[in-house]
């Protein structure tokens, strides 16, 4: 009985530990073409550190405060760092273009001197002298009207209708497919993102931590966000972490035929190992900028 109770206690502790916030290390790779970037996620009680383990050059390091969401970008190449608030961590969509003012359907009345109170009306134009017979326009004769412009398709009685411009950006959504599997011992759910002839397949779990995509620079504020710049924030909003994500080209299907197989890969994010461990950071070496680094201000745009 005692051994059975001990076994139940161990299993219960493992379940509780698995359900609580994850502490430990996650190794992953980002593959784009022939370039492979190895990443290390160090997850502490109050921080998350994301860094490139390839020491061939000084890559930036991301440090996230788990309670406030503040992101610190460390730049070892010039020993500096910048603090980004939560709203500054997310790339923003470009603002909508300003709406053009509506043109009046009829010209305003009494424009010019006749419309100013107190001013006399201009004198009438003197009559044109009579031209010899057969030369030029004759008095009393009507000038033939100018030929009209051909009507534009869909135009009304007023100005011709201009074609509506295409939408500026395609709406991007994270869609659950309903498929499930197990990767590295974690229950994963499949999601898809489709945008502009591309499709991204994502297998993610809610048993780790909200995903934090690795940033090399401050996120841009202008221009349409690409799919590889959006998928990480979408998963983060769902508090899920990807074990595998593949971005491919998606050739369009011919009318009346089945969808063709996905095209070549553009990007792959893949987790290689997950190790639960208690991270010791009493000195703040992992969660704080080094004391000899200089703080710089975020970009104003």
MARDREN-310385 format. One record per residue (C-alpha): x, y, z; chain. Coordinates in Angstrom, 1 decimal. Example, Ala and Ser with C-alpha at 12.3 -4.5 7.8 and 13.67 -1.06 7.14 Angstrom:
<atoms>
12.3:-4.5:7.8:A
13.7:-1.1:7.1:A
</atoms>
This chain:
<atoms>
0.0:0.0:0.0:A
2.8:2.4:0.9:A
4.6:1.7:-2.4:A
1.3:2.2:-4.3:A
0.7:5.5:-2.6:A
4.2:6.6:-3.3:A
3.7:5.8:-7.0:A
0.5:7.7:-7.1:A
2.2:10.7:-5.5:A
5.0:10.7:-8.1:A
2.5:10.5:-11.0:A
0.4:13.3:-9.5:A
3.5:15.5:-9.0:A
4.5:14.9:-12.6:A
1.0:15.8:-13.9:A
1.0:19.0:-11.8:A
4.5:19.9:-12.9:A
3.6:19.3:-16.5:A
0.4:21.5:-16.2:A
2.3:24.4:-14.6:A
4.4:26.9:-16.4:A
7.3:25.4:-18.2:A
10.8:26.0:-17.0:A
13.8:24.6:-19.0:A
15.4:24.8:-22.4:A
14.1:24.3:-25.9:A
16.4:23.9:-28.9:A
15.1:24.6:-32.4:A
16.3:25.5:-35.9:A
15.0:28.0:-38.5:A
15.8:26.8:-42.1:A
15.5:29.2:-45.0:A
17.0:27.7:-48.2:A
20.5:26.5:-47.4:A
20.8:28.7:-44.3:A
20.1:27.0:-40.9:A
19.9:29.1:-37.7:A
20.1:27.2:-34.4:A
18.1:28.7:-31.6:A
18.1:28.2:-27.8:A
15.0:29.1:-25.7:A
15.9:29.4:-22.0:A
12.7:29.6:-20.0:A
13.0:30.9:-16.4:A
10.4:31.6:-13.8:A
10.1:35.3:-14.7:A
11.9:35.6:-18.1:A
12.5:34.1:-21.5:A
15.8:34.3:-23.3:A
16.1:33.5:-27.1:A
19.5:33.4:-28.7:A
21.4:32.0:-31.6:A
23.9:29.3:-30.6:A
26.1:29.8:-33.7:A
29.0:31.9:-32.4:A
30.4:32.7:-35.9:A
29.1:36.2:-35.6:A
27.6:38.4:-32.8:A
23.8:37.8:-33.2:A
21.3:39.8:-31.2:A
19.8:38.2:-28.0:A
16.1:38.6:-27.1:A
15.1:38.8:-23.4:A
11.4:38.9:-22.5:A
10.0:39.8:-19.0:A
7.3:37.3:-18.5:A
5.2:39.5:-16.2:A
5.3:42.8:-18.1:A
5.9:41.6:-21.7:A
8.8:44.0:-22.1:A
11.4:42.9:-24.7:A
15.1:43.7:-24.4:A
17.2:43.4:-27.6:A
20.9:42.9:-26.8:A
23.4:43.8:-29.5:A
26.8:42.3:-28.7:A
28.4:43.8:-31.8:A
28.4:47.3:-30.2:A
27.5:46.4:-26.6:A
24.2:48.2:-26.5:A
20.6:47.3:-25.8:A
17.1:48.7:-26.3:A
13.9:48.1:-24.4:A
10.6:47.6:-26.3:A
7.2:47.8:-24.6:A
4.6:45.2:-25.3:A
2.9:47.3:-28.1:A
6.3:47.9:-29.7:A
7.0:44.2:-30.0:A
4.2:43.5:-32.5:A
4.6:44.7:-36.1:A
1.7:46.9:-36.9:A
-0.2:47.0:-40.2:A
0.1:50.1:-42.4:A
-2.5:52.8:-41.9:A
-5.4:52.9:-44.3:A
-4.9:55.3:-47.2:A
-6.8:58.7:-46.8:A
-10.2:58.9:-48.4:A
-10.4:61.2:-51.4:A
-13.0:64.0:-51.0:A
-16.2:63.5:-52.9:A
-16.5:65.7:-56.0:A
-19.7:67.9:-56.2:A
-22.2:66.6:-58.7:A
-23.0:70.1:-60.0:A
-20.8:73.2:-60.0:A
-21.4:75.8:-57.3:A
-23.8:78.6:-58.1:A
-22.7:82.2:-58.6:A
-19.0:81.6:-58.8:A
-17.1:84.7:-59.7:A
-17.9:88.4:-59.6:A
-21.6:87.8:-59.9:A
-21.7:85.9:-56.7:A
-20.1:88.7:-54.6:A
-22.7:90.9:-52.9:A
-22.5:94.6:-53.9:A
-20.4:94.1:-57.0:A
-22.0:95.0:-60.4:A
-22.5:92.3:-62.9:A
-19.9:92.3:-65.8:A
-21.1:94.0:-69.0:A
-22.2:91.6:-71.8:A
-19.8:90.7:-74.4:A
-20.2:92.8:-77.6:A
-21.7:91.1:-80.6:A
-19.4:89.6:-83.2:A
-19.4:91.4:-86.6:A
-21.2:89.9:-89.5:A
-18.9:87.8:-91.6:A
-19.2:87.6:-95.4:A
-21.5:85.0:-96.7:A
-20.0:81.6:-96.7:A
-17.1:82.6:-94.5:A
-17.1:81.5:-90.8:A
-20.2:81.2:-88.6:A
-23.1:83.3:-89.7:A
-25.3:85.2:-87.3:A
-28.4:83.3:-86.4:A
-26.8:80.0:-87.3:A
-26.2:77.5:-84.6:A
-22.7:76.0:-84.1:A
-22.8:72.2:-84.5:A
-22.4:70.4:-81.1:A
-19.1:68.7:-80.3:A
-19.4:64.9:-80.6:A
-20.0:63.2:-77.2:A
-17.6:60.9:-75.5:A
-18.6:57.2:-75.6:A
-20.2:56.1:-72.4:A
-18.1:54.1:-69.9:A
-19.5:50.7:-68.9:A
-21.6:51.1:-65.7:A
-21.5:54.9:-65.9:A
-24.5:57.0:-65.0:A
-25.6:60.3:-66.2:A
-22.9:62.1:-64.3:A
-19.1:61.5:-64.2:A
-17.9:58.1:-65.5:A
-17.5:55.5:-62.8:A
-13.9:54.6:-61.9:A
-13.1:51.0:-61.3:A
-12.8:50.0:-57.6:A
-9.1:49.4:-56.6:A
-8.2:45.9:-55.3:A
-7.9:45.4:-51.6:A
-4.6:46.6:-50.1:A
-4.0:43.5:-47.9:A
-5.4:40.0:-47.8:A
-6.8:39.1:-44.4:A
-4.5:36.5:-42.7:A
-6.1:34.1:-40.2:A
-4.8:31.1:-38.1:A
-7.2:28.3:-38.9:A
-7.4:25.1:-36.9:A
-7.7:22.0:-39.2:A
-8.9:19.6:-36.5:A
-5.9:17.3:-37.0:A
-3.9:16.2:-33.9:A
-0.7:14.3:-33.3:A
2.1:13.9:-30.8:A
5.5:15.4:-31.2:A
8.4:15.0:-28.8:A
5.9:13.8:-26.2:A
3.5:16.8:-26.5:A
0.0:16.8:-27.8:A
-0.1:19.0:-30.8:A
-2.9:20.6:-32.9:A
-2.5:21.5:-36.6:A
-3.1:25.0:-37.8:A
-2.9:26.6:-41.3:A
-2.3:30.1:-42.6:A
-2.9:31.0:-46.2:A
-1.8:34.2:-47.9:A
-1.0:35.4:-51.4:A
-0.2:32.0:-52.9:A
1.5:30.6:-49.8:A
0.4:28.2:-47.1:A
1.9:27.6:-43.7:A
1.4:24.4:-41.8:A
1.9:24.6:-38.0:A
1.8:21.9:-35.3:A
1.6:23.6:-31.9:A
1.0:22.7:-28.3:A
-0.4:24.5:-25.2:A
1.7:22.4:-22.8:A
4.8:24.6:-23.0:A
4.6:28.4:-23.1:A
3.3:31.2:-25.3:A
5.6:31.4:-28.4:A
8.1:34.3:-28.8:A
9.5:34.6:-32.3:A
13.2:35.5:-32.5:A
13.7:39.1:-33.5:A
17.0:40.3:-34.9:A
16.0:44.0:-35.1:A
13.2:46.3:-34.0:A
10.0:45.3:-35.8:A
9.0:47.5:-38.7:A
6.0:49.7:-38.6:A
5.2:50.3:-42.2:A
4.5:48.1:-45.2:A
2.3:44.9:-45.4:A
3.5:42.3:-42.9:A
4.6:39.0:-44.5:A
3.3:35.7:-43.4:A
6.6:34.8:-41.7:A
6.3:38.0:-39.6:A
2.7:37.3:-38.4:A
2.5:33.6:-37.6:A
4.5:33.8:-34.4:A
2.3:36.6:-32.9:A
-0.8:34.6:-33.8:A
0.4:31.6:-31.9:A
1.5:33.8:-29.0:A
-2.0:35.2:-28.8:A
-3.3:31.6:-28.5:A
-0.7:30.9:-25.8:A
0.7:28.0:-27.9:A
4.3:27.0:-28.8:A
5.1:25.4:-32.2:A
6.9:22.1:-32.5:A
6.9:22.3:-36.3:A
6.0:25.0:-38.8:A
6.6:24.8:-42.6:A
5.9:27.6:-45.0:A
5.4:26.6:-48.6:A
4.4:28.0:-51.9:A
0.8:27.0:-52.9:A
0.2:26.8:-56.6:A
-3.3:27.8:-57.6:A
-5.7:25.0:-58.6:A
-7.0:24.9:-62.2:A
-10.8:25.3:-62.5:A
-12.6:22.0:-62.0:A
-9.5:20.1:-60.8:A
-8.1:19.0:-57.5:A
-5.6:21.2:-55.6:A
-2.1:20.6:-56.7:A
0.5:19.4:-54.1:A
2.3:22.1:-52.1:A
5.3:23.7:-53.7:A
8.9:24.0:-52.3:A
9.5:25.1:-48.8:A
10.4:28.7:-48.0:A
10.9:28.4:-44.3:A
10.9:25.7:-41.6:A
10.8:26.1:-37.8:A
11.4:22.8:-36.0:A
12.0:22.0:-32.3:A
14.7:19.5:-31.8:A
14.6:18.9:-28.0:A
12.7:20.0:-24.9:A
14.4:19.7:-21.5:A
12.5:20.6:-18.3:A
14.9:22.1:-15.8:A
15.0:24.8:-13.0:A
17.0:27.7:-14.4:A
19.3:29.4:-11.8:A
19.5:33.1:-12.6:A
20.2:34.6:-9.2:A
22.8:37.0:-10.6:A
20.6:38.1:-13.5:A
23.1:37.1:-16.1:A
20.4:35.5:-18.3:A
17.6:38.0:-17.7:A
19.3:41.4:-17.6:A
21.6:43.3:-19.9:A
25.3:43.1:-19.0:A
26.5:46.1:-16.8:A
28.9:47.4:-19.5:A
26.2:47.6:-22.2:A
24.8:51.1:-23.1:A
21.0:51.6:-23.4:A
19.8:53.2:-26.6:A
16.3:54.6:-27.4:A
13.8:52.8:-29.6:A
13.3:53.9:-33.2:A
10.8:56.7:-33.4:A
8.9:55.0:-36.2:A
</atoms>
